[in-house]
Amino acid sequence: MTGGSGSHTVSVVDTERARVVGTIRVGDRPEGIAVSRDGRRAYVTNADSGTVSVIDTGRNRVLRTVRVGSFPRGVAVSPDGKRVYVANLLSGSVSVIAAAPGRVVATVPLGTGTAAYDVAVSPDGALAYVSTGNGTEYVSVLDARAATVLDAVPVEAGAQSLAVSPDGASVYVSSGFGSDEVSVIDTEVGTVARSFRVPGGAEGLALGYEGRQMYVATGLGSRSAVYVDTETDRVMGTTTVGAGPMSVAVESEPEPVDTRSGKDRRIHWKTGRQQAAAR
């Protein structure tokens, strides 16, 4: 759990006993945190330091500090744990870190004047999605292996936090900034397919078991977490939490599942349009 503005630490929480069992000193204003699928490494973005702290979760200590862009915020780890993607808010770029040896191997610019908020990786690790804004809200689509921009999807409702379904078919985008809408991008056609509203607001997102449920932190001015059925986009319930919840996580991320394309587990970007053109 990151400390945020005015902090220099990350808290380690024992979820079974619901208590803080350790504190790790990192950089200035830790914002985002992502954990590798094997649980051995945690990556923390330090916004005011312009760095990422790499934490050994077994010993609860910082192994190394990696310098990235200006005001790093969102962070995501590839499914194989080999690459880490960092959204640099003020640089308008994505830093790509090779987990071993722990250095930046590529920087992907997203456009002049663009602010990069969050980043998420597809289940096969082939694509990275970045929520961007500062005038025009959209989600940038990156070829994660080539570290290049493939596309950008306009999101009229706003683009802040991201979550990708276990089959890679959908990208959920919270509107943030006091708004209450979640947009759903269909990756087969590369556009926003639908949206739904969340009572109280839509900030942080997380998917639960097999991607069937979505948990939404409702943001400033609210005190609730909302549960949504992703098959029907219906709100199933709410839970009262602390004031102004901004982010949410689940104990175990949903595992990738077989996709609609049979043996091929990937849903490549805009495959629906390619298949239609072929016919």
C-alpha positions in Angstrom: 0.0 0.0 0.0 1.6 3.3 -1.1 1.6 6.4 1.0 0.8 9.0 -1.6 1.4 12.7 -1.4 3.8 13.8 1.4 4.9 10.2 2.0 8.2 8.3 1.4 7.0 4.8 2.4 5.1 1.7 1.4 3.2 -0.2 4.0 3.1 -4.0 4.0 -0.2 -5.4 5.2 -0.9 -8.9 6.5 -4.3 -9.5 4.9 -5.2 -12.4 7.2 -4.7 -10.4 10.3 -5.6 -7.1 8.7 -2.6 -5.2 10.2 0.5 -3.5 9.0 3.5 -5.7 9.5 6.2 -3.6 7.8 7.1 -0.3 6.3 9.6 0.2 3.4 11.2 3.5 2.6 11.0 4.4 -1.1 11.1 7.7 -3.0 9.1 10.9 -2.7 5.3 10.6 -3.1 4.8 6.9 -3.9 1.7 6.6 -6.2 1.4 3.4 -8.1 2.3 -0.2 -7.2 2.3 -3.4 -9.1 3.4 -6.9 -8.1 4.8 -9.6 -10.3 2.6 -12.7 -10.9 4.9 -14.9 -8.8 4.7 -12.3 -6.0 8.5 -12.0 -5.6 8.8 -8.4 -6.8 6.8 -5.2 -6.2 7.3 -2.0 -8.3 6.5 1.4 -6.8 6.3 4.6 -8.8 7.7 7.6 -6.9 6.0 10.6 -8.5 8.1 13.5 -7.1 11.4 11.6 -7.5 10.8 10.4 -11.0 11.8 6.9 -10.1 10.6 3.3 -9.6 11.6 1.4 -6.5 12.1 -2.4 -7.1 11.2 -4.2 -3.9 12.1 -7.8 -2.9 8.9 -8.9 -1.2 10.5 -11.8 0.6 12.8 -9.5 2.5 10.7 -6.3 2.3 13.6 -4.1 1.1 14.4 -2.0 -2.0 16.7 -3.9 -4.4 17.3 -1.0 -6.7 15.9 2.4 -7.9 15.3 3.0 -11.6 15.0 6.5 -13.0 12.1 7.0 -15.4 10.1 10.0 -16.7 8.5 12.9 -15.0 5.8 12.2 -12.4 5.5 8.4 -12.9 2.0 7.2 -11.8 0.6 4.0 -13.2 2.7 0.8 -13.4 2.1 -2.7 -14.7 4.1 -5.9 -14.9 4.0 -8.2 -17.9 2.5 -11.7 -17.2 6.0 -13.3 -17.5 7.5 -10.8 -15.1 10.2 -9.8 -17.6 9.0 -6.2 -18.3 7.5 -3.4 -16.3 5.6 -0.5 -17.9 5.4 2.9 -16.3 3.0 5.7 -17.2 4.8 9.1 -16.8 2.1 11.7 -16.2 4.0 14.9 -17.0 6.3 13.4 -19.6 3.4 12.0 -21.6 5.4 8.8 -22.1 5.7 5.1 -21.1 9.0 3.8 -19.7 9.7 0.1 -20.4 11.9 -1.5 -17.7 13.6 -4.8 -18.2 13.1 -6.6 -14.9 16.6 -8.1 -15.2 19.0 -6.2 -15.1 16.5 -3.6 -13.9 16.9 -0.7 -16.2 14.9 1.3 -18.8 15.3 -0.3 -22.2 12.8 1.9 -24.1 10.7 5.1 -23.7 7.5 5.4 -25.8 6.3 9.1 -26.3 2.5 9.5 -26.5 2.4 12.9 -28.1 3.1 16.5 -27.2 1.1 17.8 -24.2 -0.3 14.4 -23.4 -0.6 13.2 -19.8 -0.3 9.5 -19.1 -2.3 8.2 -16.2 -2.5 4.4 -16.0 -1.2 1.4 -17.8 -2.4 -2.2 -18.1 -1.0 -5.2 -20.1 -3.0 -7.8 -22.1 -3.1 -11.4 -20.7 -0.6 -12.6 -23.4 1.8 -9.7 -22.8 1.6 -8.5 -26.4 -0.2 -5.2 -25.9 -0.1 -2.4 -23.3 -2.9 0.0 -22.8 -2.3 3.5 -21.5 -5.0 6.0 -20.4 -4.1 9.5 -21.5 -5.6 12.9 -21.5 -5.0 16.6 -21.1 -7.7 17.9 -23.5 -8.6 14.8 -25.4 -9.2 11.6 -23.4 -8.2 8.4 -25.1 -6.5 5.0 -24.5 -3.2 4.5 -26.4 -2.5 0.9 -27.6 1.1 -0.1 -27.6 2.9 -3.1 -29.1 4.5 -4.1 -25.9 7.4 -6.1 -27.4 8.3 -3.5 -30.1 7.6 -0.6 -27.7 5.7 1.4 -30.4 2.2 3.0 -30.5 -0.3 1.0 -32.6 -3.4 3.0 -32.1 -5.4 5.5 -29.9 -9.0 5.0 -29.0 -11.0 8.2 -28.1 -13.0 7.8 -24.8 -15.5 10.6 -24.6 -16.4 9.9 -20.9 -12.8 10.3 -19.8 -9.9 7.9 -19.3 -8.1 7.2 -16.0 -7.9 3.8 -14.5 -7.7 0.6 -16.6 -8.5 -3.1 -16.2 -8.2 -5.8 -18.9 -10.5 -8.9 -19.0 -8.8 -12.3 -18.6 -9.5 -13.2 -22.2 -8.1 -9.8 -23.5 -11.4 -9.1 -25.3 -12.4 -6.0 -23.2 -10.5 -3.0 -21.7 -12.4 -1.2 -18.9 -11.7 2.5 -18.5 -12.9 4.6 -15.6 -13.8 8.2 -16.3 -12.3 9.5 -13.1 -12.1 13.2 -12.2 -15.5 13.1 -10.3 -17.4 11.5 -13.2 -19.3 8.2 -12.8 -18.9 6.3 -16.0 -17.0 3.2 -17.0 -16.3 2.7 -20.8 -15.7 -0.7 -22.3 -13.4 -1.0 -25.3 -13.9 -4.1 -27.6 -10.4 -5.0 -28.6 -11.6 -6.9 -31.7 -12.9 -3.7 -33.3 -10.8 -1.2 -31.5 -13.6 1.1 -30.3 -15.7 1.8 -27.2 -18.5 -0.7 -27.4 -20.6 0.4 -24.4 -20.5 2.2 -21.1 -22.2 2.0 -17.8 -22.6 4.3 -14.8 -21.4 3.7 -11.2 -23.3 5.4 -8.3 -20.9 7.8 -6.6 -18.2 7.9 -9.2 -15.6 5.8 -11.0 -11.9 6.0 -10.1 -9.9 2.8 -9.5 -10.9 -0.5 -11.1 -10.1 -4.2 -10.4 -11.5 -7.4 -11.8 -12.4 -10.4 -9.6 -12.9 -14.1 -10.1 -12.6 -15.0 -13.9 -13.3 -11.4 -14.7 -17.0 -11.8 -13.8 -17.1 -9.1 -11.3 -15.6 -5.6 -11.3 -14.8 -3.6 -8.2 -14.9 0.1 -8.5 -13.5 2.7 -6.1 -15.8 5.7 -6.2 -13.3 8.5 -5.5 -13.4 11.9 -3.7 -16.6 12.9 -2.1 -17.7 9.3 -1.7 -17.2 6.5 0.9 -18.1 3.3 -1.1 -16.8 0.5 -3.2 -19.2 -0.8 -5.9 -19.5 -4.3 -7.3 -20.6 -4.7 -10.9 -21.6 -7.9 -12.9 -19.4 -7.6 -16.1 -21.8 -9.8 -18.1 -24.7 -7.4 -17.6 -23.0 -4.2 -16.5 -25.4 -4.1 -13.6 -24.4 -2.8 -10.1 -24.8 -5.8 -7.7 -24.0 -4.0 -4.4 -21.9 -1.5 -2.5 -19.7 -1.5 0.6 -19.0 1.4 2.8 -15.3 2.2 3.1 -13.1 5.1 4.1 -13.5 8.6 2.7 -12.5 9.3 -0.9 -11.5 5.8 -2.1 -9.2 6.2 -5.2 -7.9 2.7 -5.9 -8.9 -1.0 -5.4 -7.2 -4.3 -5.8 -8.1 -8.0 -5.4 -6.2 -10.6 -3.5 -5.6 -12.7 -6.6 -5.7 -11.4 -10.2 -7.9 -13.4 -12.6 -5.8 -15.9 -14.6 -5.8 -15.6 -18.4 -8.5 -17.9 -20.0 -9.1 -19.3 -23.4 -10.3 -16.7 -25.9 -13.0 -16.8 -28.5 -10.4 -17.7 -31.2 -9.9 -21.4 -30.1 -6.4 -22.6 -29.6 -4.9 -19.2 -30.0 -5.1 -17.6 -26.6 -4.6 -14.1 -27.9 -7.1 -11.6 -29.1 -5.0 -9.4 -31.3 -5.9 -5.7 -31.8 -8.8 -5.1 -34.3 -9.0 -8.8 -35.4 -12.7 -8.3 -36.0 -12.1 -5.6 -38.6 -9.4 -7.7 -40.3 -11.6 -10.7 -40.5 -14.5 -8.6 -42.0 -12.2 -7.1 -44.6 -10.9 -10.6 -45.5 -14.5 -11.7 -46.2 
